[in-house]
Amino acid sequence: MKYLDEFRDPEVAARLFEEIRRVTTRPWAIMEVCGGQTHSIIRNGIDQLLPPEIELIHGPGCPVCVTPLEIIDKALAIAARPEVTFCSFGDMLRVPGSDHDLFRVKSMGGDVRIVYSPLDAVRLAQQRPDREVVFFGIGFETTAPANAMAIVQAERLGLNNFSMLVSHVLVPPAISAIMESPRNRVQAFLAAGHVCSVMGTWQYGPLVERYGVPIVVTGFEPLDILEGIRRAVTQLEAGRAELENAYPRAVRPEGNQPAQAVLEQVFEVTDRTWRGIGMIPQSGWRLRERYRRFDAEARFDVGHINTAESPLCRSGEVLQGLLKPNQCPAFGKQCTPRTPLGATMVSSEGACAAYYQYGRFIPAGDVEVAQ
Ligand code: SF4
C-alpha cells in the first residue's frame, strides 16, 4: 500500500539498524514523545533490535493518558445529567475516573455516545434542540483544530445547546518540563510528526537552543522511527544539538497555517494539569472569552471535584520515562486492559497497553539471554 509498505521495507530497516550500530559508541537515552510512536516501536520490536547502548524512553504524548483525573470526573458528572447527551471519542469511555468510567455512566442510563468527529456532535445538537449536547474535547495540537472548527461552526449555527469540555495540552511545554526535571535522563527527542504537521517545526528551535538537546521530527512507520533514531544518535555522537525534520512528507517548517489561525481564534494558552505529572505552566489551551459560553465546565457548574487515583498506579513515572510499564508491580496482575487502574493501560496510545498487547511482561534487565 502506498505510503505504508515503502516505510516498512525490511531490507531498508536492516541497513538503518546497521548504520545506527556503526555510529553508536556509548550509551544514549532518547525519548519518543508520542504514544503512537511507542506502539510502533514495541509492535515492531525496534527497541529490542537496537544496540544495547541505546535506550528508548517512552514519553507523555498520549492524549488520553494525560487528561487529568479531575477532568475525567467532571466528564462523568456532566454525562450523568438527564438533560445531557455526552459525545466522546471511543477510547475515553474506558478511562478510569476516581471510581468509575463513562461506560458505567452509559450502563446506568446516561446518554453517552461515541462519535468520530466533533462536528458529529454539532450536528446532533442541531437535530436535538431539546438536548444539551456536550463534546469531550481532549488531545494535543493534532485534535485541537477540528475541535476549534466545531466551536466556530456552533457559533455560526447559533446553537445554544452545544458545549465542549476542553482539556487540550501542548507538546513544547512538556519538553521543557522534562528537560527541567531534576530526574531527567533524556538526551534527545523524537518529536511527534503529526503535531508538527499542524504546528510546524518553528516552536522547537528555541528548545534545542535553550537545552542543548537534539530534536528530530519523526513519523510513525518503522523506517520513520529508525531514521529519527539514526539522526538523533548521529547528532549525539558528534556533540551536536540541532532541529532536524525526518518526516518531510508530512511536515513543513511553517505547519498548517489555516489550522493555526483557527486555533488562535478559538483558544488561548493556559496552565494545565497533566495526569500523573502535575501542573505544567502554560501547557494547555482553553476557550477564549468570546467562546466561553460554549465551555461545558462553566455551563454545568462542576467546579469543585474531589479526585482519588489508584494507590497502585505508577503511570506518572511511566509518563515521565522514569519507569517502564512492566516494572510497575501491578502490571498484568491487578492492572490489565480489562481491569485498568490507570489511563496508560486503556488508551490505544498508552505505553502500558502497548507492553501488555505485545507481550512485554518481563522487564528487560530480568531477561536471561541464552549463551
Ligand atoms: S501498569 Fe497499570 S497500574 Fe501500573 S502504571 Fe500502568 S496503568 Fe498504572
Boltz pocket constraint, residues with backbone or C-beta under 6 A from the ligand:
constraints:
  - pocket:
      binder: B
      contacts: [[A, 312], [A, 313], [A, 314], [A, 315], [A, 316], [A, 318], [A, 325], [A, 328], [A, 329], [A, 330], [A, 331], [A, 332], [A, 335], [A, 336], [A, 340], [A, 341], [A, 342], [A, 343], [A, 344], [A, 345], [A, 352]]
      max_distance: 6.0
